Structure formats: C-alpha cells, structure tokens
Amino acid sequence: MKITMIGSGYVGLVSGACFADFGHDVVCVDKDESKIAALKEGRIPIFEPGLDALVSSNAAVGRLSFTTDLAQAVADADAVFIAVGTPSRRGDGHADLSYVYAAAEEIAQALTKFTVIVDKSTVPVGTGDEVERIIRGANPDAEFAVVSNPEFLREGAAIDDFKRPDRVVIGGDDPRGLEVMREIYRPLVLGRSPIIEMSRRGAELTKYAGNAFLATKITFINEIADLCEKVGADVQEVARGIGLDNRIGSKFLHAGPGYGGSCFPKDTLALLKTSQDYEAPQRIVEAVVAVNDNRKRAMGRKVIQACGGDVRDKTIAVLGLTFKPNTDDMRDSPAIAIVQTLQDAGATVRAYDPEGVEQAQKVLTDVVYCDNPYIAMEGADALAIVTEWDAFRALDLSRVKSLLKEPIFVDLRNIYPRDIIEKAGFHYTAVGR
C-alpha cells in the first residue's frame, strides 16, 4: 500500500517507519524544511530507542521517504494519515485542532482517487465528522473515507508497541475504507494482534478514555502512597498486593512524583472540556487532574523537608529531568515543577539527564547542567532522583556519599531498597515507604 503521513513528529515518524518496515511505501510530509532536510540526511529530530536504525534501513531500500510537497504525496496515496500535533489550546484547555483542520484543507485539494483519510492524531469526539465536512466542502467530487485510528505508543518503547500492540482500534463505517485499513494492518494480524473495529466516534473516545484511566491508576497509587507514609506501610508492597489481582493489573501502579509527558496531561484536560460541552461531567478525571497538578510541587517540598525544611543557599543534585526514561521529552515533566519549587525556596539546582538536557534548557533556567551524575553531586547538600533512568539504578554509593556535603538521599521513584541506602550511611527519603 502507498501511505502518506502528514506530520513527521513523534507519532508520524514512528508510525511511518514501522509501516515501511512492514513493506508499505511510505512518504512522511512536514512543513518544516529543516526537519525534512535532516531526515533525508539520516538525522532524527527526537530520541526514541531504535528509531534511527529503523528509519535508516527503510530509507536505504526506498520504502521510506521525506518531503515538504504534500500535494504530490497525497495524490499517489491509498491512505493519508493525519499525525499532526493537537496541543492544549492556550486559554481554555480544549485540544487545538487547527493543525488537523489545516491538513484536511490541503488534503482535499490534492485528492485524485479514492483515498482513506486517517485521523492518527489524538482528537476529541466529532473531529472525524468535521474533517469529513471540510474535505467534502473543499472538494465535493472527491472520493474518500475518513477513519479514526488512534495511536497507543509509549515513549521509549514506541516501536515495540507499534509492532506488537495490545490492539489496533479502527473507527469508521465505510466498507472500502475499512478494507484498506485491514490491508495496511494485515502484518499485525499474522502476529495475532487483534484489530477492533467500531464507530468513528467510539474510536476517538477510546483513546481519551484509555489515557484517562491510566492517569487515574497513577494518581490513585500516588494517593495511597501518601497514606502509606502516614500509617507505616510500604506502597510497593501494597501495589504488588493489589496488582496481582488480574482485574486490576500491576502496570501503572508505581508511586512517584506524578504523570507528565505529551499525552496524559493534555488528553485528560481535553476529555474534561469535551465532557463539559456535552454536559456529561467526569468527576473522577477532574479529581485526577487536580491531584496530579498539586503533587508535582509537593514532591519539591518533600525534597525540602528531607533537607530539614530549609534549602536556602543550599545546592540540590537532581538526577533525571525528562518525564520518563528513554526519551528526551520534557513536556509537563514533574521535574519542571520540582526544580522550580526548589529554586523558589532559594536552592541552587545541579542537574543531569542522559538525553533531556537540550530540551530542559528550553524550560528550566538558572540550572547548572552537568555532564554526568557524579559531577552534579559534587558539593551538593542533597541528592534527588526524579526520573528512573537505568543509569541511576546502580550508583557507586560510597562515591556518592563522598561527593555530597550531607548524606541526604531522596528517591522519588523508589528504585533503591531502604536498607541498602541506610546501610551506606544516608538519610533516605522515598515515596510511600
């Protein structure tokens, strides 16, 4: 199949590279000429494990190409995926669909044959209807079908998620459109990945409902962690005790400083705005958003409390800045609020992240960025682990202690056993333990 991917960001580039690896002919389109030029030279604009090799190998055999010429790419395509950004709209929190609708306008002018238009971007309920209306209005004679096909990719594991998904959701009712989608995803069917077909609106809501549920699990265990600290329980034991119930499951039951990233914060907010528009309040999701927002600065205060309640004129070594490991994504990372809370209290922050420093520098100022974790610790009054990169799981504890002014070890991801850290001579603070 000939596939065109409109948008060469995280979702578009990963999806396009994986489709090409299945054997489809894929063209990735982007208006950013510098991005397209970089991709043609083999330079990947985002960090995702394995993506550079996947792009390189498929580009080399001619199955994956890059262009700024949307019209030509659409004219030859069997399916056109819209994979542009849908950030929270400034001022009201609704999903900003301007990029989606602009893409639909351009696609309409370029259609030359029956083409499936696929909403891959995360969009509110009813967006597919509007995309269809836009295309029909701009090109009344066009033959096309609009389908919803939400992505469920985890940053840091996106390629594996795409190639071995829990499910593929396809929303639409046009028989020709559904048949094209089945052919595109046929390689996954051979691997027994289920394809779930439903209404277009059902597919759009499935994406938001899934992310809201996962955000709820994270927020739930974080509040249980607070209770564990008060009653003398260990949240990791509690999480294992409930997670082994297969009705609950163990995933997303890891207490920490709250969720962040490109999806959960904006998608939970967009779901709330949709619920308000349709007068169907989502009280649980409202509470999740509020609790998570408050938690991030609370984790900054937790570091301050570990330092005796005052960090003025003190230096804190922060390990990990991205919202999760194996990505360079700083969007809504808990580290932002934590660092700012420490700075507001008068502390100097020395920070290290294996991949996120370049992006962190765009959102965090007056931070001393270091080249490795031990440089960050040198002369610091306390150490705080904020993101659970593998590089932080086996620190040389004797070296850490020798570098710190005070043996204060704050583990906001619970990656170390308390007895090991305390035996090494540290004052240990964790979450829910």
N, C-alpha and C positions, 0 to 999 in steps of 0.2 A: 504494500500500500504506500501511496505517497502522502506524507504527513507534513503539515506546516505548523510550527509552534510560534505563536505570536507572543513575544516576551522571552528574553534569554537570561532571566534571573534564576533564582534558586529552583523553582518548580519547573520552569520551561526548559532549563538546561539539563537538569537531571532526567526529566521525562523524555526529552528529545534524544539524549544519549542512550537511554535504555531502550526506547523504541527502535533506534538504529541498530542496537546490539541484537534485537530480535530479528533483524533482517529487513525492516522497513526503510524506505528512503525518506530522510527527514531533513527539512530546512528550518533552521532557527532564525527568526527575524527579530530585530531590535532597532529602535530609532537611534540608539546611542552608537554613533560611528566608531568611537574609540573602543567600546566594548566588542563590537563585531571585528574590528581590526585585531584586537588582542586575541580573540578566539581563533581567528584564522591563523594566527602565529602560534597557537597552542598554549596561550596564557589564559588560565582560568580565573575569573574575577571573584570567585568565592572559594572558601575552603570546605571541601567535603571529601572524606577519605575515599580514594579510588576513582574519583570523578575525572581527574586529569588523564589517567591511563585510558579510561573508557572513551572519553572524547577523542583522544589522540588516535586510538586504534580504529575507531569508526570513521573518523575524518580521513584517515590514511587510505581506506578502501573505498571511499566515495559515498558512503551511506549517510554521512552527516556533514552538512554544510551550513554556512552562516551568511546572512545578507541583511541589508537595510531596505531591499526592494520588496515591500510587502505585496504589491500588486502581482508581480511575476510569481512569487512563491504561492500565492493563493490560487492563481489561475490554473496551476498544474496539480493542485492538491485534491486528494479524495476526502481528506478530513483536515480541518483547520482548528487547532486548539488555541483558545484564548487563555494565556497564562501570564497575565499582567498583574501588577500589584493592586491590592484592594485595602489600603491602609485605613485606619480610623480617620474619619473626616474631622478636620480641625473645627472645634466649636460645639459639635453636638454628638460626636461619638459614632454616628452612623458610618457604615462602610462607604468609602469613597469609590464610587463606580465609574468615575469619569474616564479612567483608562480603558475599562471594559467597553463602555459605550462608544468611545472614540475608535477602538479597534473594530467594533461592529460596523460603524460607518464606512471605514476603509475597506473592510472585507466585502461589504455589499457591492461596492463599485468594481471589485476585481473578479467576482464570480462569473465563470464561463460555462459551468456544467453543474450537475447535481453534486453538492458538497455538504458534508456534515460539519456543522459549526459546533464545537465542543467547549462548553464552559469548564475549564480546568481550574480557574481561579476560584478562591473561596468567596462565594457571593450569597447575599440574602435571598430568601424565598421570593420568587417572582422575577428575578433578574433574567432568567431564560426567556420569559414571556416578553420582557422589554427588548432584549437582544433580537428576538424574532420580529417584533414590531418595527424596530429600527431598520433591519435589513429589508423587510418587506416594503417599508415606506421609501427607502432609498433606491431599491431595485425591484419593482413589482413583478418583473418577469423571471426573477432568479428562482432556480430550483435548489432547495436546501432544506435541511432539517437541523433544528437546534437541540442539542443533547447536553445534559449535565453529567459530568464525570469528575467528582471531587477527588482531590489528592489526599492521601493519608501517609505522608512521608515524615519520618523523624529526622531532624538534622543530626548528622553524624552517623546515620545508618540508612540513608535515603535510597541508595542503590539496592541494598538487600530488601528494603521494604517494597520497592517498586517491582523487583523481580520475583519476590516470594511474599506477596501480600496476603493478609488475612482474608481479604475480599476485594473485589472490584465493583464499585457501585456505578450503574449506568441509569440515568433517568431520561425517559422520553417515550413517545408513543408512535413515532413514525417508523413503519416496518423497514424501510430502506435504510434509515439512519441507524437503527438497532443492528441491522445486518452488517453494516460497515464497522460498527464498534465491536461486534463479535469477532470479525476477522482481524481487526487490529490487536485484540487481546487473546487471540487463539493460542499463541505460545504459552500463555499462563494457564489456560485450560488444560493443556497437556501435562502441566505440573500440578494439576488438581486444585488450583486456586479458584474458589467459587466466584462467579460473576452474578451479581444481584441486580436484576432489572426491576425498575419501579417507575413511578411518575417523576416528571422533571422536578416538580416542587418537593416531592418526597426526598429526592437525591440531594437537593440544595439544603434541606433542613437536616438531613442525616449528618452532613459534615459538621454543622454547628452543634447539633445535639451531642455528637461524639466528643468533640473538643470540650464542650461544657461539662460533660460527665467526667472526663479525665481531670479537668481542672478541679472539679468537686472532690474527687478522690484525694488529690494532692492537698487541698485545703482541709479536708476532713482529718487526714492523718497529722497535719501540722497542728490543728487544734487539740487533737488527742495528745500530741507531744507536749503541749503546754500543760495539760492535765497530769501527764506522767511526771513532769518535774515537780508538781505540787504534792502528789501522793506517794512519790518514791518508787515509781515503776519505770521500766525501760521501754521506750516506744518501739524499739526494734523487736523486742520480744512480743509486744502486743501486735505489731504489724504482721509478724510471722504467724501468730496465733489466729488472726482473722483471715490472713491472706491464703492460708491453706484450705479454707472453705472455697470450693470451686464456684460457688455463687458470687463470691467477692473477688477472688484472684489476688495475687501478690503484686502485680505491676502497679506502679504509681502510688505505692504506699511507703514511700521513703521520705521521712520528715526532713525538712530543710528550711531554707530562707524564703520559700515561695516560688511560684512559677513565673516564667518570663518568656522571652522569645518572640518570634514573628507571628505566632498563631493564637495561643490561648488568650493573651490579654485583649487583642483586638476582636477576636471571634466571640468571646463571652460578652464583650460590650456591644457588638453588633447584634447578637441574639437578643439582648435586653431591649435594644432600640426597636427591633422587629416586633418583639412581644408587646411593646407599648403601642406601636402602630396598629396592631391587631387586637388590642385590649385583652391580651392573654398574659397576665403578669407571671414572671418566672422568679418567684421569691427566693428559691434556693440559689439560683445563679446570681441574683442580686447580692445575697449574703457572701457568696464565694468571692465575687469581685471586691467587695468592701474589705473582707478579711485579708485577702491576699495583698491588697494595696497597703494596708496597715502593717502587715507582717514584715515587709522589707526594711522599713526604718526601725522596726522593733528589733530586728537582728543586728542592726548597727548599735542600738542601745545595749544589746546583750554583750557585744564586744566591750563597750564602755564599762558595763558592770563588772566584767571579768578583770578589768584593769583597776578596780577599786572605786568605780563611779566617776572618775575624772581622767580625761585623756588630753587636757590642755597642755600644749608644749611637749606632748609625747609623740612617738613615731610608731605606727602600726604597719606591720608587714602583711599585705593581703595577697594570698595565692589564689588565682583564678578570678577572671573578670567576665567571661562570656556566660550566657545564661545556662549553658550546659557544656560538657566536654565534647571534643571532636567537632567543634565548629568555631568560626570566628564571629558569630552573630552576637551583637551586644544589645539588640532590641529588647527593651524592657527587662534587661538583666537585673536580678536582685542586687548585684554588685554595685550598680549605679547608686541606688538609694543608700546602701550600706556605706559606701565610700563617702558620699555626701553627708551622711549623718555624722561620721567620724570627723570630717572636715569642719562641719558646723560646730562641733564640740571642741574645736581647737587643735585637732591632731594633724600630724603630717602623715600622709599615706605613701608607702613604698610598695609598688605592686609588680607582680609578674603573672603573665598568662602565656602559654605556649603558642597560641595563634591569634589572640584577640587584641593585642596592644594597638595595632594600627587603627582598628575600629574604636577602641576605648578612648583613644586620644581625641576623637571627634566629639565625645560626650562628657568626658571627665577631664577637668582642668586642674592644674596645681598638684598633679600626682607625679611622684618620681617613678618612672617606668624603668624596670631593671631587666637585665639580660638572662638571669636565671634565678631560681627561688632563693638560693643562698645569699646572693647579693642583696635581694630585697630584705632579708632578715638581719643583715649586718647592722648592729647598733640599734635595732628596733626594740621597743618596750613590750611588744606582744606580737604573736603570730595568729592570723585568722585565715582558715581555709574556707573559701567561699564557693569554689567550683571544683568538682571531684575529678579533675584530670588524673589519669593513671600515673603521671609523673609525680604526683603528690602522695601516692599511696605507700611509698617505701622510703621516706625521707631518712637521712642519717641523723637520728635523734641526738646523738652526742654532739654532732656538729651544729645542729640547730640550737641546742642549749648554749653552746659556747659563743654563738653569734648574737643571741638575744641579750639585752640588758637584764630583762626579767624573764623567768621561765613560765610565761603565760601562753598557753596553747588553746586557741578557740577553734573548735572543729564544727563548722556549721553544716557539714554534710555527713557527720558520723562515720567517717571512713577509718577511724582508729579505735581499737578497744581501749577503754578507760584504763585498765590495769597496766597495759604496756606504756602508755604515756605517763601515768603517775609513777611507775617504777623507774622511768627515765628521769624523774625529778621535776616534772612540770606540774603547774596548776592547770587542770584540764577542765574545759567547759565544752559541752556538746549540746545537742538539741533533743529534748525529751528523754534525757537519761540522767 
